[in-house]
C-alpha cells in the first residue's frame, strides 16, 4: 500500500454514491487532509444513479449535487475528454475518471493525484502507474487517512452518526456500518482506538 496520501483525490461515482463514504471523504476534504475532484460526467452519473437508487425527487438529487459543487468550487475539472487520449488498458467506461486525474496533473504539475474507486479492477494498475496516478480502494485509502489523521477520521464518522437520518441505517452501530461499507481494515483500527480510550 502506498503510504503517502495524494494531494488530489478523484472521487469515482461508485464512491460518491455511498452516503457513508461521501460524508466522511468530504468532511476530511473540508479539514484539508486532501482535495477532492470530479468532472461533470461523474456528476451526471451520480445524479442518474442516485435517482435510480433513492426514492427522492430528481430536483432534490440535483440540489444535493449543486450543494457539493458550492462546497468545493474547485473540484469540478470541466470537460476532460481531451485527456482520454492514449488510454488503452483500463475499462473505456472509466476513462473519464482517469482523464479527470490527468486534467489535475496538467493544472497542478507539482501535486500528486489519486483515483478513489470501488471498481479497482477496471483501472489498470500499470497504466495508471505510467501516468503517475495512484489507484485506491476506499478501505485502503481511509485506513491510511486514519493512520495519519485518526482524530479527524473519528470525528467525521461520529458526525455522520449524529446527522439527521437522511440515509438508511445511520443509527446502526458504527462497526456494522463500516463492515457494510466493506471498510474492514478501518473498522479494526477504529475498534482498537475505542479499546484504548476505555
C-alpha positions in Angstrom: 0.0 0.0 0.0 1.2 3.5 -0.8 2.0 5.2 2.4 1.5 8.8 1.2 -1.9 10.3 0.7 -2.3 12.1 -2.7 -2.9 15.8 -2.6 -5.8 15.5 -5.0 -8.4 12.6 -5.0 -10.8 12.0 -7.9 -13.9 10.5 -6.4 -15.5 7.9 -8.7 -19.3 7.7 -8.9 -19.3 4.4 -7.0 -17.6 6.1 -4.1 -19.7 9.3 -4.1 -23.0 7.3 -4.2 -22.3 5.8 -0.8 -23.8 8.2 1.9 -21.1 7.0 4.3 -18.1 7.3 2.1 -19.3 10.6 0.6 -19.8 12.1 4.0 -16.5 11.0 5.5 -14.4 11.9 2.5 -16.0 15.4 2.1 -15.5 16.0 5.8 -11.8 15.1 5.5 -11.5 17.3 2.5 -13.1 20.2 4.5 -10.3 19.7 7.0 -7.6 19.9 4.2 -6.5 16.3 4.5 -6.7 16.2 0.7 -8.5 18.0 -2.1 -11.4 16.3 -3.9 -12.1 16.4 -7.6 -14.6 15.2 -10.1 -16.0 16.1 -13.5 -19.4 16.9 -15.0 -19.6 13.3 -16.3 -19.1 12.0 -12.8 -21.8 14.4 -11.6 -24.2 13.3 -14.3 -23.5 9.6 -13.3 -24.1 10.4 -9.7 -27.4 12.1 -10.3 -28.6 9.3 -12.5 -27.5 6.6 -10.1 -29.0 8.4 -7.1 -32.2 8.8 -8.9 -32.3 5.1 -9.6 -31.5 4.1 -6.0 -33.1 6.7 -3.8 -36.8 7.4 -3.5 -36.4 11.2 -3.6 -37.5 13.8 -6.2 -35.0 14.5 -9.0 -34.8 18.1 -8.0 -33.6 17.1 -4.5 -30.8 15.0 -6.0 -29.7 17.8 -8.3 -29.8 20.2 -5.3 -27.5 17.9 -3.4 -25.1 17.8 -6.2 -25.2 21.6 -6.5 -24.5 21.9 -2.8 -21.4 19.7 -3.2 -20.3 21.9 -6.1 -20.8 25.0 -4.0 -18.9 23.5 -1.0 -16.0 22.5 -3.3 -16.0 25.1 -6.1 -12.6 23.9 -7.4 -13.4 20.2 -7.5 -15.1 20.1 -11.0 -12.4 19.8 -13.7 -14.8 20.7 -16.5 -14.6 19.0 -19.9 -11.8 16.4 -19.6 -12.4 14.5 -22.8 -9.1 15.6 -24.3 -7.3 13.8 -21.5 -8.6 10.4 -22.6 -6.1 10.4 -25.4 -3.7 7.5 -25.2 -5.6 5.5 -22.7 -5.8 1.8 -23.6 -5.7 -0.8 -20.9 -8.3 0.5 -18.4 -12.0 0.0 -18.9 -13.2 2.6 -21.5 -16.2 3.3 -19.5 -13.9 4.7 -16.7 -11.6 6.7 -19.0 -13.4 9.9 -17.9 -12.3 9.2 -14.3 -8.6 8.8 -15.4 -9.0 11.9 -17.6 -10.1 13.9 -14.7 -6.9 12.9 -12.8 -4.8 13.8 -15.9 -6.5 17.2 -16.1 -5.5 17.9 -12.5 -1.9 16.8 -13.3 -1.9 19.3 -16.2 -3.2 22.2 -14.0 -1.2 21.3 -10.8 2.0 19.9 -12.1 3.7 19.6 -8.7 0.8 17.8 -7.0 0.1 14.1 -6.5 -3.2 12.7 -7.8 -5.1 9.5 -6.9 -8.3 7.9 -8.1 -10.6 6.5 -5.4 -12.9 3.8 -6.6 -14.6 0.5 -5.6 -14.0 -0.8 -9.1 -10.2 -1.0 -8.9 -10.1 -3.9 -11.5 -11.4 -1.5 -14.1 -8.4 0.7 -13.6 -5.3 -0.9 -15.0 -2.6 -0.5 -12.3 0.3 -0.5 -14.8 -1.4 2.1 -17.0 -2.0 4.4 -14.0 1.5 3.9 -12.7 2.9 5.0 -16.0 0.8 8.1 -15.8 1.8 8.8 -12.3 -1.7 8.4 -10.9 -2.4 6.5 -7.7 -5.2 3.9 -7.6 -7.0 3.5 -4.3 -9.8 1.3 -2.9 -11.9 3.0 -0.1 -10.7 0.7 2.7 -7.0 1.2 2.0 -7.4 4.9 1.5 -9.4 5.5 4.7 -7.1 3.2 6.6 -4.1 5.4 5.6 -6.2 8.5 6.5 -6.8 7.0 9.9 -3.2 6.2 10.4 -2.2 9.8 9.7 -5.3 11.7 10.9 -7.1 9.4 13.3 -8.9 12.1 15.2 -10.2 13.7 12.1 -11.5 10.4 10.7 -13.2 9.5 14.0 -14.7 13.0 14.1 -16.1 12.5 10.6 -17.5 9.1 11.5 -19.2 10.3 14.7 -20.5 13.4 12.9 -22.1 11.1 10.4 -23.8 9.1 13.2 -25.1 12.4 14.7 -26.5 13.7 11.5 -30.3 13.7 10.8 -31.1 10.3 9.5 -31.1 11.1 5.8 -29.7 7.7 4.8 -30.7 4.2 5.9 -29.1 2.6 8.9 -27.2 5.8 10.1 -28.4 4.7 13.5 -26.8 1.3 13.4 -23.6 0.6 15.4 -20.6 2.1 13.8 -18.9 -1.3 13.4 -21.8 -2.7 11.4 -21.9 0.4 9.2 -18.2 0.1 8.4 -18.5 -3.6 7.7 -21.5 -3.0 5.4 -19.3 -0.5 3.5 -16.5 -3.1 3.3 -14.2 -0.9 5.4 -12.8 -3.9 7.3 -9.3 -2.6 8.0 -10.6 0.8 9.0 -13.1 -1.0 11.3 -10.3 -2.8 13.1 -8.4 0.4 13.6 -11.5 2.1 15.0 -12.1 -0.8 17.3 -8.6 -0.7 18.7 -8.8 3.1 19.2 -12.1 2.6 21.1 -10.5 0.0 23.3 -7.6 2.3 24.1 -9.9 5.0 25.2 -11.7 2.9 27.7 
